[in-house]
Amino acid sequence: MDKIFYRYIARSFWAPFAFGLAVFCLLLIFGSLFDNLNFFMKSGAGAGLFAQYILYQAPYFMVKMTPMATLLAVLSALGGMISRGEWKAGLAGGWKPFQMIKPLLVCSALTGAGQLLLQETVAPDFYLRSEYIFEGKLRARGDWRQVVKKDVSFSAGGEAFVTARRFDGQRRVMEGVILNIYKEGRLFLEVNARLASWREGVKRWIFSDGVLLKFSGDAAPSMERFALWDSGVSVPPGDMVLEKLVPDGVSSAEVLQRLRRLRLVGAPSTAERTLLWVKLAAPLANPVMALIGAAMVLLLRKNNSFLSFGLAVGVGFFFWAVIIMSQEAGKAELLPPLAAGLAPCLLFGLASVFGLKRARGF
């Protein structure tokens, strides 16, 4: 009997969830349409390219809208139970309020798992493809990922340090390069080169057209010119200077890899650590939205489709805004990365628990 009752409640979740996810995604698609259609038309791009752009953004829209669809589904399911008298019948039959809410929480956990799967697999790659269409093809920005940088400095391992006037990650070359190698805290070797190129075959940087200075104690350094010189620096280009971070274009695993590369070159990583916790906490928004929806229905004791849709949109976008503000606070080091990622879910979760207690949902 328990399983039948739970399945009945759970079935009432999925139809409004699918409807809400479709409608909310369409709202974002229409917003993107109005924002970018004029630019596509001015650039002379065909309808096919624009459709491809929208298609590539669809998984990103689904990831962002899943918590709002979960909220709408819970509002609709519980509201329907109350309006049809099923809630009172359940209470009269000995069911506790939280027992009737539990199947909806299980459904929300499943939507969170689906959101996590989409967020970590398809969505990042498709989002980068959409950005490439818009920035790379239409706006003709060859370096839209910002892999060409000026005045670069990084550690080459041990006591070796490299500075470059210009780094081109696409061509894998550095211009105006200086390599300083220290021994026991004292400068031992300095290499000034016009150019350095990454050689994939030997996995090292080869310096060209430069001067090598050797230091020995207090004596004057010896100087030697060279056309080509094997620097012995084996740090790959991808580990030295990172491309522009596109938060929605990377998975959690890629953020972890980026953090490793940042530690390797001794670069700050606050934004990346904050983004990692934001991504890990994102699926938790679904159970939190389910609890908020349950608290709203039990406090209002009303069922209205328009009211439910309005509440889902209003609360959902407010929750989204809080997530963005918390992430920005983490990037600005106003909050620790862990707190920046988990704070919105904790705050809204506590508010929902308070509401459920007021409504005697526990």
RAFEN-V805322 format. One record per residue. N is the residue number from 0. RES is the residue in one small letter. D_LAST is the distance of its C-alpha to the last C-alpha in whole Angstrom. Layout:
n	res	d_last
N	RES	D_LAST
N	RES	D_LAST
This chain:
n	res	d_last
0	m	22
1	d	19
2	k	21
3	i	22
4	f	19
5	y	17
6	r	21
7	y	21
8	i	18
9	a	19
10	r	22
11	s	21
12	f	20
13	w	24
14	a	26
15	p	25
16	f	24
17	a	28
18	f	29
19	g	27
20	l	29
21	a	32
22	v	32
23	f	31
24	c	33
25	l	36
26	l	35
27	l	36
28	i	39
29	f	41
30	g	40
31	s	42
32	l	44
33	f	45
34	d	45
35	n	48
36	l	50
37	n	52
38	f	53
39	f	53
40	m	56
41	k	58
42	s	58
43	g	59
44	a	57
45	g	56
46	a	53
47	g	53
48	l	52
49	f	50
50	a	48
51	q	48
52	y	46
53	i	43
54	l	43
55	y	43
56	q	40
57	a	38
58	p	36
59	y	35
60	f	34
61	m	32
62	v	30
63	k	30
64	m	28
65	t	26
66	p	23
67	m	24
68	a	24
69	t	21
70	l	19
71	l	21
72	a	20
73	v	17
74	l	17
75	s	20
76	a	18
77	l	15
78	g	17
79	g	20
80	m	17
81	i	17
82	s	20
83	r	22
84	g	19
85	e	18
86	w	14
87	k	15
88	a	17
89	g	15
90	l	12
91	a	16
92	g	17
93	g	14
94	w	11
95	k	8
96	p	6
97	f	5
98	q	9
99	m	11
100	i	10
101	k	11
102	p	14
103	l	15
104	l	14
105	v	16
106	c	19
107	s	18
108	a	19
109	l	22
110	t	23
111	g	23
112	a	25
113	g	28
114	q	28
115	l	29
116	l	31
117	l	33
118	q	33
119	e	34
120	t	37
121	v	38
122	a	37
123	p	39
124	d	42
125	f	42
126	y	41
127	l	44
128	r	46
129	s	45
130	e	46
131	y	50
132	i	50
133	f	50
134	e	51
135	g	54
136	k	55
137	l	55
138	r	55
139	a	57
140	r	56
141	g	57
142	d	55
143	w	52
144	r	50
145	q	52
146	v	54
147	v	57
148	k	57
149	k	59
150	d	60
151	v	58
152	s	58
153	f	56
154	s	57
155	a	59
156	g	58
157	g	59
158	e	61
159	a	62
160	f	61
161	v	62
162	t	62
163	a	63
164	r	64
165	r	62
166	f	60
167	d	60
168	g	57
169	q	58
170	r	62
171	r	61
172	v	63
173	m	64
174	e	66
175	g	68
176	v	67
177	i	67
178	l	66
179	n	66
180	i	66
181	y	66
182	k	67
183	e	66
184	g	65
185	r	69
186	l	69
187	f	71
188	l	71
189	e	71
190	v	71
191	n	71
192	a	71
193	r	72
194	l	69
195	a	67
196	s	66
197	w	63
198	r	65
199	e	63
200	g	66
201	v	66
202	k	62
203	r	64
204	w	65
205	i	68
206	f	70
207	s	73
208	d	76
209	g	75
210	v	76
211	l	75
212	l	76
213	k	76
214	f	76
215	s	77
216	g	77
217	d	79
218	a	81
219	a	81
220	p	79
221	s	81
222	m	80
223	e	80
224	r	80
225	f	78
226	a	78
227	l	75
228	w	73
229	d	70
230	s	68
231	g	66
232	v	63
233	s	60
234	v	57
235	p	56
236	p	56
237	g	53
238	d	52
239	m	54
240	v	53
241	l	50
242	e	49
243	k	47
244	l	43
245	v	42
246	p	38
247	d	37
248	g	40
249	v	39
250	s	37
251	s	35
252	a	38
253	e	40
254	v	39
255	l	39
256	q	43
257	r	43
258	l	42
259	r	44
260	r	47
261	l	47
262	r	47
263	l	50
264	v	52
265	g	50
266	a	48
267	p	45
268	s	42
269	t	39
270	a	39
271	e	39
272	r	36
273	t	34
274	l	34
275	l	33
276	w	30
277	v	29
278	k	30
279	l	28
280	a	25
281	a	25
282	p	24
283	l	20
284	a	20
285	n	19
286	p	16
287	v	15
288	m	17
289	a	14
290	l	11
291	i	13
292	g	14
293	a	11
294	a	10
295	m	14
296	v	14
297	l	11
298	l	13
299	l	16
300	r	16
301	k	19
302	n	21
303	n	24
304	s	25
305	f	27
306	l	24
307	s	22
308	f	25
309	g	26
310	l	22
311	a	23
312	v	26
313	g	25
314	v	22
315	g	24
316	f	27
317	f	26
318	f	24
319	w	27
320	a	29
321	v	27
322	i	27
323	i	31
324	m	31
325	s	30
326	q	32
327	e	35
328	a	34
329	g	34
330	k	37
331	a	39
332	e	37
333	l	35
334	l	32
335	p	33
336	p	32
337	l	29
338	a	27
339	a	29
340	g	27
341	l	24
342	a	23
343	p	22
344	c	20
345	l	18
346	l	19
347	f	17
348	g	14
349	l	14
350	a	14
351	s	11
352	v	9
353	f	10
354	g	10
355	l	7
356	k	6
357	r	9
358	a	8
359	r	5
360	g	4
361	f	0
